[in-house]
Amino acid sequence: MLREAPRAETAALILADAALAKVLGWDRIVPLLVLGLAPRDLRRDGDQLRLACHQAVARAAARAAGLAHDLTRRAARLYAVAPKLRAKGADAAIELFLAQDALTPTALTHLMSDRAARRLCDRLVLLGALRELTGRDSFRLYGL
Protein backbone atom coordinates (compact mmCIF):
# COMPACT_ATOMS: atom_id res chain seq x y z
CA MET A 1 0.00 0.00 0.00
CA LEU A 2 2.85 2.39 0.80
CA ARG A 3 4.26 1.94 -2.70
CA GLU A 4 0.94 3.11 -4.16
CA ALA A 5 0.28 5.83 -1.59
CA PRO A 6 3.48 6.73 0.30
CA ARG A 7 1.73 9.23 2.57
CA ALA A 8 -0.96 6.77 3.70
CA GLU A 9 1.10 5.44 6.60
CA THR A 10 -1.76 5.43 9.09
CA ALA A 11 -4.10 3.60 6.74
CA ALA A 12 -1.38 1.08 5.93
CA LEU A 13 -0.76 0.39 9.60
CA ILE A 14 -4.47 -0.03 10.31
CA LEU A 15 -4.75 -2.48 7.43
CA ALA A 16 -1.68 -4.32 8.70
CA ASP A 17 -3.24 -4.63 12.15
CA ALA A 18 -6.48 -5.86 10.54
CA ALA A 19 -4.53 -8.48 8.57
CA LEU A 20 -2.69 -9.56 11.72
CA ALA A 21 -5.96 -9.92 13.62
CA LYS A 22 -7.48 -11.96 10.80
CA VAL A 23 -4.48 -14.29 10.56
CA LEU A 24 -4.52 -14.82 14.33
CA GLY A 25 -8.28 -15.47 14.30
CA TRP A 26 -9.17 -12.53 16.51
CA ASP A 27 -12.63 -10.99 16.24
CA ARG A 28 -11.31 -7.49 16.98
CA ILE A 29 -8.47 -5.40 15.62
CA VAL A 30 -5.82 -4.67 18.23
CA PRO A 31 -3.58 -1.69 17.35
CA LEU A 32 -0.25 -3.43 17.87
CA LEU A 33 1.59 -2.23 14.76
CA VAL A 34 0.02 1.23 14.84
CA LEU A 35 1.39 1.81 18.32
CA GLY A 36 4.69 0.00 17.91
CA LEU A 37 6.12 1.04 14.55
CA ALA A 38 7.88 4.35 14.07
CA PRO A 39 7.64 6.20 10.74
CA ARG A 40 11.29 5.36 10.03
CA ASP A 41 10.45 1.65 10.33
CA LEU A 42 8.05 1.96 7.42
CA ARG A 43 10.89 2.94 5.11
CA ARG A 44 12.60 -0.41 5.68
CA ASP A 45 12.01 -3.44 3.53
CA GLY A 46 12.58 -7.18 3.53
CA ASP A 47 14.04 -8.74 6.66
CA GLN A 48 14.61 -5.36 8.33
CA LEU A 49 10.91 -4.50 8.02
CA ARG A 50 9.92 -7.96 9.24
CA LEU A 51 12.21 -7.61 12.29
CA ALA A 52 10.82 -4.13 13.02
CA CYS A 53 7.26 -5.53 12.86
CA HIS A 54 8.12 -8.39 15.22
CA GLN A 55 9.72 -5.99 17.67
CA ALA A 56 6.78 -3.59 17.40
CA VAL A 57 4.27 -6.34 18.12
CA ALA A 58 6.30 -7.53 21.11
CA ARG A 59 6.54 -4.01 22.57
CA ALA A 60 2.89 -3.22 21.94
CA ALA A 61 1.74 -6.58 23.33
CA ALA A 62 3.68 -5.97 26.53
CA ARG A 63 2.09 -2.53 26.83
CA ALA A 64 -1.38 -3.95 26.08
CA ALA A 65 -0.89 -6.65 28.71
CA GLY A 66 -0.06 -3.98 31.30
CA LEU A 67 -3.15 -1.98 30.35
CA ALA A 68 -5.30 -5.12 30.51
CA HIS A 69 -3.96 -5.88 33.97
CA ASP A 70 -4.80 -2.34 35.11
CA LEU A 71 -8.33 -2.55 33.68
CA THR A 72 -8.85 -5.93 35.33
CA ARG A 73 -7.82 -4.48 38.68
CA ARG A 74 -10.14 -1.49 38.21
CA ALA A 75 -13.05 -3.74 37.19
CA ALA A 76 -12.48 -5.88 40.29
CA ARG A 77 -12.59 -2.71 42.41
CA LEU A 78 -15.88 -1.71 40.77
CA TYR A 79 -17.37 -5.14 41.55
CA ALA A 80 -16.05 -4.92 45.12
CA VAL A 81 -17.87 -1.65 45.87
CA ALA A 82 -21.14 -2.77 44.23
CA PRO A 83 -22.65 -4.11 47.50
CA LYS A 84 -22.16 -0.67 49.09
CA LEU A 85 -24.45 1.00 46.54
CA ARG A 86 -28.09 1.45 47.47
CA ALA A 87 -29.36 3.21 44.36
CA LYS A 88 -31.93 1.44 42.24
CA GLY A 89 -30.36 0.42 38.96
CA ALA A 90 -26.83 0.49 40.37
CA ASP A 91 -26.12 -3.07 39.25
CA ALA A 92 -27.17 -2.27 35.68
CA ALA A 93 -25.09 0.93 35.82
CA ILE A 94 -22.02 -1.06 36.85
CA GLU A 95 -22.52 -3.38 33.90
CA LEU A 96 -22.73 -0.35 31.61
CA PHE A 97 -19.48 1.05 33.00
CA LEU A 98 -17.80 -2.29 32.39
CA ALA A 99 -19.11 -2.49 28.82
CA GLN A 100 -18.27 1.07 27.74
CA ASP A 101 -15.05 3.07 27.68
CA ALA A 102 -16.68 6.14 29.21
CA LEU A 103 -20.16 7.27 30.14
CA THR A 104 -21.89 10.46 31.13
CA PRO A 105 -24.37 10.37 34.00
CA THR A 106 -27.13 11.09 31.47
CA ALA A 107 -26.42 7.69 29.89
CA LEU A 108 -27.76 6.19 33.10
CA THR A 109 -31.05 8.14 33.17
CA HIS A 110 -32.99 5.20 31.76
CA LEU A 111 -32.07 3.42 35.01
CA MET A 112 -32.48 6.28 37.49
CA SER A 113 -33.11 10.01 37.71
CA ASP A 114 -30.53 12.48 36.45
CA ARG A 115 -29.63 13.57 39.98
CA ALA A 116 -29.31 9.97 41.19
CA ALA A 117 -27.05 9.17 38.24
CA ARG A 118 -24.75 12.10 39.05
CA ARG A 119 -24.65 11.12 42.72
CA LEU A 120 -23.90 7.48 41.83
CA CYS A 121 -21.00 8.52 39.60
CA ASP A 122 -19.62 10.87 42.26
CA ARG A 123 -19.92 8.13 44.91
CA LEU A 124 -18.11 5.64 42.68
CA VAL A 125 -15.31 8.16 42.22
CA LEU A 126 -15.09 8.67 46.00
CA LEU A 127 -14.92 4.91 46.51
CA GLY A 128 -12.08 4.68 43.99
CA ALA A 129 -14.06 2.52 41.57
CA LEU A 130 -14.34 5.05 38.72
CA ARG A 131 -12.35 7.97 37.43
CA GLU A 132 -13.70 11.27 36.20
CA LEU A 133 -12.00 11.52 32.82
CA THR A 134 -12.63 15.08 31.65
CA GLY A 135 -11.55 17.27 34.55
CA ARG A 136 -14.41 19.65 33.81
CA ASP A 137 -17.34 20.82 35.91
CA SER A 138 -20.02 21.06 33.24
CA PHE A 139 -19.64 17.93 31.09
CA ARG A 140 -18.17 14.92 32.84
CA LEU A 141 -17.22 11.52 31.54
CA TYR A 142 -16.65 8.60 33.90
CA GLY A 143 -14.86 5.34 33.28
CA LEU A 144 -12.53 2.72 34.65
N, C-alpha and C positions, 0 to 999 in steps of 0.2 A: 504494500500500500504506500509506503514511503517513497518508493521509486516513482509512483504515479503522482503522488501529492506530497512533496517533501515537507510542507508546512503542516500537515495533518497529523502531527505527532500524538496529540491527545486521542484522536479518533483511532489511530493505529494501536495505541496501548489499550484502549477499551476493547477493541476487537480481539486483541491478543489475550486479554483476560477472559473474554467470552469463549474463545477457542480453548483456553486452558480449562475452564470450568466444564465445557462440553466433553473434552477428552477424559477428564477425571470423573465424569458422571455426576457432577454437582447440579442441583436445581437452581442455584443462584450464582451470580457472578460476584467473585470476591476480588477487589482491586489490589491484587498482589503486584503485578507488573507496573501498574500506574503509579503506585506509591514507591516502588523500589528502584526503578530505572531512572537514571539521570539523562538529560538530553544528550550528553556526550556519548552515552552508551548506545544511543540509537544510530550513531554514525559508524558503529562497528559493523563488521560482517563476519560470516562464517563461524569458526570456533570461538572467536573473541565475543561475538554477540551471544552465542549460546551460553558461554561461561557467565557473561554479565546477566543474562536472564536467570540462570540458576542461582546466582548470588542474590539477585533482587528478590526472587521468590523466597529464598531462605530468610533474608532479612525481614521481608514483609510478613512472612508467616510467624516469625518470632514476635514481631510487634503485634500482630493480630491475636496471637495466643495470650499475650499480656493483657490486651484490651478485653478479650473474652473472659479472662480470669477476673478482671476488675468488675465487669458487668455481672458475672455470676455472684460475686460477693455482694454487690449492691442489690441484686434481685433477692438474695437470701435475707438481707437486712429488711427489705420491703415486706417479705413474707413474715419475718419475725415480729414486726410491729403491727401486723394486721389484727391480731386479737385485741389490741389496745384501742382500736377504732370503734366508735359507737354509731357513726353516721349510717343511715340507711343507704344502701348502694355502695358502701365502701369496698366490699369484696369485688364487685364488678369494676369499680374504679381502679383497683389494684391490677386486675387483669388487663385493663386498658393501658395502664402505664407500662406493663410488661410487654405488651404487644406493639406499642408505638415508641418511636424515638423521643418524641416530646409532645406534650399536650398543654392546652390552655385549660383553665378551670371551666370555661364555657363548653368545652367538649364533654364535660361530665353532667351538663344540665339535664340530659335526658334521664339521669339517675337520681338527681337531687336538685335542690334550688341553687341558684347562682351563688348566693351567699354561703350556703353549705359547701359548695364545691371549692370556693376560695378558702374557706376555713380548713377544709380537709387537706388541701394542698399545702397551706401554711403549717398545719400540724405535722404533716409528713416531712416537711423540711426541718422543723424543730426536732423531730425524732431521728433525723439523719438518714431517712429512707429515700428521700428525693432531693434533687438539687434544683434551685431556681436558675435557669440557664441564660436569661436575658440580662439580668442586672438592672432592669427598669422598673419603675413604679406603675406605669399605666398598662402595659401589655406584657404579661409574664408567660413564659413557657417553663414547664416543669418536666423533668425526666430523671432517669437513673444516672 
